[in-house]
């Protein structure tokens, strides 16, 4: 079995100057994680496993 996945390389990542600054990437990650946490908290609340206050205590 050959697990060579070099064909999956993203050519756009080779030019470091074209990448977003690390602080922008970090902020986008934080925003995505916060949105995901809100969604999971809403699901947990709907299932009755946690109260709204518990879900937002973080």
HELIX and SHEET records of a PDB file:
HELIX    1   1 UNK A    6  UNK A    8  5                                   3    
HELIX    2   2 UNK A   11  UNK A   14  5                                   4    
HELIX    3   3 UNK A   16  UNK A   18  5                                   3    
HELIX    4   4 UNK A   22  UNK A   47  1                                  26    
HELIX    5   5 UNK A   52  UNK A   56  1                                   5    
END                                                                             
